[in-house]
Amino acid sequence: MRKEIKDSTDASTGLTRRTFISGVAGAAALTLMPGERLYAGSGKNTIPVPPNFPAGIPLYQQTYTNWAQEISVADVWTCSPATPADVVTLANWGYTNGFRLRPLGSAHGFAPTILQRGSTGANFLLVNTMDSLTALTINTGGSPASVTAQAGVTVQQICEACEPYGLGFLHTPAPGDVTIAGSLAMNVHGAAFPSSNVALQPGHSYGTFSNLVLSLTAVIWNASTGSFALKTFQRSDSAIGPLLTHVSRAFVTEATLQMGPNLKLRCHSRVDIDMPTLFANPAVAGSNSFGALVNQYGSTELLWYPFVQTTGWVKTWEVAPTKPSTSREVTTPYNYPETVPLDQADQIAAYLRTYPSTVPQFNQQSAAATQQMMTPVAGDEDTQVYDLWGSAYCSTLYVQPETLRLTTAAWGVVLNHSNIQRAIYEFYLYLTNTLTALGGAGMYPYVGPVDIRGHGIESSSDVLISNAVQPYLSGARPLPDHSSYDVILWFAVNNNVDQPGAASFNTNLESWFLLNYSTYGIVRPEWTKTYAYTATGAYGGGWTNTTLLTKTYPGTFHNHGYSSNSNWNAALSTLDSYDPHRIFTNPFLDTLMP
Ligand SMILES: Cc1cc2nc3c(=O)[nH]c(=O)nc-3n(C[C@H](O)[C@H](O)[C@H](O)COP(=O)(O)OP(=O)(O)OC[C@H]3O[C@@H](n4cnc5c(N)ncnc54)[C@H](O)[C@@H]3O)c2cc1C
């Protein structure tokens, strides 16, 4: 029999039994260092050990902190299964013992899909996939070539393992230490943009990582046995549709992804184009506008610090089988020296919160630092980073543990490629006008930088098998009633965590997105980041607007000509059938995906 699952975050009284117990325990509590584990049975635990826990699966008390350090929950039971079968055992244990399971990769997610800020972690078990679910097989002889990775294998590990076989991704998310299952759950992407100048190689996709999946294995409820079991889904099976991007409403143990050739790319960084040129009005935009650059090069990324007119950082990636004479060859990723030690990053963040009027100056310094980074030191070849050449992942992976910890509001706008310049011009106007007005009133709720990437949408023809099913919940899913919307612009609006006034700023920004692009695009949230703001909400306002969470954004997967067996409601009900007792969920997901 299943025990009732209670979540103490929902308690309206504020002081639940568990909060009280942990508060009392906290008086004598150890403060766990990041990553520190207090194993069950060590005699050091400060919270009650979960009952009847399966023998042989390492169980420990740990603090869960996400990368941005925006969410931190002390004293959470966490475990490290050795095999996919262990995950099944854990799911069945959770069902009978009143615990919900939260898969845990490298904790780079921003959205509260693992635990929410303020959660006590009571009756949740985090399932760490990175310790042992790390098997990786490269299937070079397959048609197409593919890689089969267990949940906890990182994107970087896949890239490195595939490279000797001449296989690789076209593009990757910025950090390499994210897990493949965490990436697929949340629909990650890089900057893979279709350009007429570049032919797509078989095995690659201009879509997100979800569009590379050939099959995956998940922990699925079996109604006839009344228990969970592993089940493998093929990409041609419509039942895989909701699992390709499931926003963490499932537990995936393994995935097979098609791979393409390991292209050699030239990554050219430019810091010489001023912002009004990059963001120019489309009527007068020239060859250095963002729209022109994506048309020419395809994969393009723009980083911009608001309040800085003169400098952005534009990266273009070009396929280059042989090394251009101006480029420096790189054989490993993370070639930009963006290292701010964590304690220093914390100090910067606190300073910006305390003295918000220093934001423009901070941004000028950040932009100047970027300029400096792009200026090689004479005689030191390693400092030449503006023009890199090597295997794709060596220039697409660049976020490191010591990259400044920021939070991110993020939306994708699905539109026609001819409207890219218009879209970013209007965004630039809105942002600069808004920030100028706020600054004039002495308010600095936004720090930056802004990151904009063009991307293709999920084309089934990129998948090298017949009848490939679309990822139903991917932000880059094509819209049947807007067949001219052929690309997606991802806007990541990075900010200092808890910057004063951010909730109101973000709420207005999101309203602007939804209104402004409604005439020529569809706005969707980037699931892993921040969206659905209210001006009074916690977290800088994110994830608190129930209208957006339950109507507006679901509607973008429901109301656009999708068939009744592949729309939002169908996806949710399929996910429910895979987990009818809602073991793989949490209060945030209960709102978003009821
Ligand atoms: C600095 C920074 C830069 C980033 N840049 C990019 C980028 O360029 N492009 C992009 O798309 N994203 C980017 N991200 C977001 C990141 O790629 C995603 O958040 C990704 O999901 C993180 O993977 P993870 O292993 O850290 O997952 P976690 O954060 O550990 O988990 C994310 C979600 O996936 C779920 N999950 C994890 N494993 C499984 C599993 N086995 N089965 C089911 N669900 C699972 C978790 O429960 C959680 O809800 C960035 C994040 C940071 C912090």
PDBQT file of the ligand as one rigid body, heavy atoms in Angstrom, charges set to zero:
ROOT
HETATM    1  C1  LIG A 601      25.597  28.698 -16.420  1.00  0.00    +0.000 C 
HETATM    2  C2  LIG A 601      24.603  27.845 -17.139  1.00  0.00    +0.000 A 
HETATM    3  C3  LIG A 601      24.561  27.870 -18.522  1.00  0.00    +0.000 A 
HETATM    4  C4  LIG A 601      23.609  27.112 -19.193  1.00  0.00    +0.000 A 
HETATM    5  N1  LIG A 601      23.610  27.128 -20.554  1.00  0.00    +0.000 NA
HETATM    6  C5  LIG A 601      22.672  26.440 -21.218  1.00  0.00    +0.000 A 
HETATM    7  C6  LIG A 601      22.644  26.431 -22.638  1.00  0.00    +0.000 A 
HETATM    8  O1  LIG A 601      23.506  26.985 -23.293  1.00  0.00    +0.000 OA
HETATM    9  N2  LIG A 601      21.636  25.778 -23.248  1.00  0.00    +0.000 N 
HETATM   10  C7  LIG A 601      20.671  25.114 -22.536  1.00  0.00    +0.000 A 
HETATM   11  O2  LIG A 601      19.763  24.555 -23.139  1.00  0.00    +0.000 OA
HETATM   12  N3  LIG A 601      20.719  25.050 -21.197  1.00  0.00    +0.000 NA
HETATM   13  C8  LIG A 601      21.686  25.705 -20.537  1.00  0.00    +0.000 A 
HETATM   14  N4  LIG A 601      21.722  25.652 -19.180  1.00  0.00    +0.000 N 
HETATM   15  C9  LIG A 601      20.709  24.855 -18.485  1.00  0.00    +0.000 C 
HETATM   16  C10 LIG A 601      21.136  23.403 -18.329  1.00  0.00    +0.000 C 
HETATM   17  O3  LIG A 601      21.654  22.890 -19.504  1.00  0.00    +0.000 OA
HETATM   18  C11 LIG A 601      19.902  22.609 -17.944  1.00  0.00    +0.000 C 
HETATM   19  O4  LIG A 601      19.413  23.104 -16.733  1.00  0.00    +0.000 OA
HETATM   20  C12 LIG A 601      20.114  21.115 -17.792  1.00  0.00    +0.000 C 
HETATM   21  O5  LIG A 601      18.859  20.519 -17.584  1.00  0.00    +0.000 OA
HETATM   22  C13 LIG A 601      21.031  20.828 -16.639  1.00  0.00    +0.000 C 
HETATM   23  O6  LIG A 601      21.331  19.445 -16.573  1.00  0.00    +0.000 OA
HETATM   24  P1  LIG A 601      21.747  18.843 -15.168  1.00  0.00    +0.000 P 
HETATM   25  O7  LIG A 601      22.407  17.540 -15.368  1.00  0.00    +0.000 OA
HETATM   26  O8  LIG A 601      22.499  19.858 -14.399  1.00  0.00    +0.000 OA
HETATM   27  O9  LIG A 601      20.327  18.618 -14.569  1.00  0.00    +0.000 OA
HETATM   28  P2  LIG A 601      19.749  19.008 -13.130  1.00  0.00    +0.000 P 
HETATM   29  O10 LIG A 601      19.807  20.480 -12.928  1.00  0.00    +0.000 OA
HETATM   30  O11 LIG A 601      20.362  18.162 -12.107  1.00  0.00    +0.000 OA
HETATM   31  O12 LIG A 601      18.271  18.613 -13.399  1.00  0.00    +0.000 OA
HETATM   32  C14 LIG A 601      17.468  19.366 -14.257  1.00  0.00    +0.000 C 
HETATM   33  C15 LIG A 601      16.097  18.723 -14.308  1.00  0.00    +0.000 C 
HETATM   34  O13 LIG A 601      16.213  17.498 -15.020  1.00  0.00    +0.000 OA
HETATM   35  C16 LIG A 601      15.715  16.468 -14.206  1.00  0.00    +0.000 C 
HETATM   36  N5  LIG A 601      16.481  15.244 -14.445  1.00  0.00    +0.000 N 
HETATM   37  C17 LIG A 601      17.791  15.046 -14.208  1.00  0.00    +0.000 A 
HETATM   38  N6  LIG A 601      18.103  13.770 -14.483  1.00  0.00    +0.000 NA
HETATM   39  C18 LIG A 601      16.956  13.168 -14.883  1.00  0.00    +0.000 A 
HETATM   40  C19 LIG A 601      16.619  11.836 -15.233  1.00  0.00    +0.000 A 
HETATM   41  N7  LIG A 601      17.515  10.869 -15.219  1.00  0.00    +0.000 N 
HETATM   42  N8  LIG A 601      15.356  11.578 -15.580  1.00  0.00    +0.000 NA
HETATM   43  C20 LIG A 601      14.416  12.546 -15.571  1.00  0.00    +0.000 A 
HETATM   44  N9  LIG A 601      14.670  13.814 -15.212  1.00  0.00    +0.000 NA
HETATM   45  C21 LIG A 601      15.936  14.118 -14.873  1.00  0.00    +0.000 A 
HETATM   46  C22 LIG A 601      15.879  16.937 -12.778  1.00  0.00    +0.000 C 
HETATM   47  O14 LIG A 601      14.986  16.305 -11.901  1.00  0.00    +0.000 OA
HETATM   48  C23 LIG A 601      15.591  18.407 -12.923  1.00  0.00    +0.000 C 
HETATM   49  O15 LIG A 601      14.234  18.645 -12.839  1.00  0.00    +0.000 OA
HETATM   50  C24 LIG A 601      22.681  26.334 -18.469  1.00  0.00    +0.000 A 
HETATM   51  C25 LIG A 601      22.741  26.291 -17.080  1.00  0.00    +0.000 A 
HETATM   52  C26 LIG A 601      23.692  27.035 -16.423  1.00  0.00    +0.000 A 
HETATM   53  C27 LIG A 601      23.747  26.997 -14.931  1.00  0.00    +0.000 C 
ENDROOT
TORSDOF 0
